[in-house]
Amino acid sequence: MQIRRSRLLFLFVLLGSVLFWYLGGAGLELQLASLANQPHVNSAFQDPITGKSDALLALICFSFLTPMAAFVAVIILIFLVKGLEAVLITLRGPGWCSAPLVGMTLLVGLYASSQLWLPPSLYGLGLIARAYFVYSYGS
């Protein structure tokens, strides 16, 4: 019975994604265009001979490495939550508060260090958006 529920959930997520893409695709395309036209990535993938293949290589690497990085981040978060839970239980505290505590600490740390990680992230997203446009529509 769980297999049917998971297949039904997958079908709903897939249909919702397609519907969102169809109805809100123009807005997403405009946002991608604004990312791709940033001054520091505007000249990427402009080589007339290898530009399109470089863009495809960037898209392939992004599509393979992003899920792996997300998986590693989730594993690290699980280890942090379980480690803090073990410490809290040892100190006779409630173990259930380890996940919210790790989550809040992560959010505060990300907000405090946003000046360090936000510009490189926007640069990377701009490169991927530029690679998408170069590969899909040409330079």
Secondary structure, DSSP 8 states (H G I E B T S, - for coil): -HHHHHHHHHHHHHHHHHHHHHHHHHHHHHHHHHHHT-TTTTTTT--TTTHHHHHHHHHHHHHHHHHHHHHHHHHHHHHHHHHHHHHHHHTT--GGGHHHHHHHHHHHHHHHTHHHHHHHHHHHHHHHHHHHHHHHH--
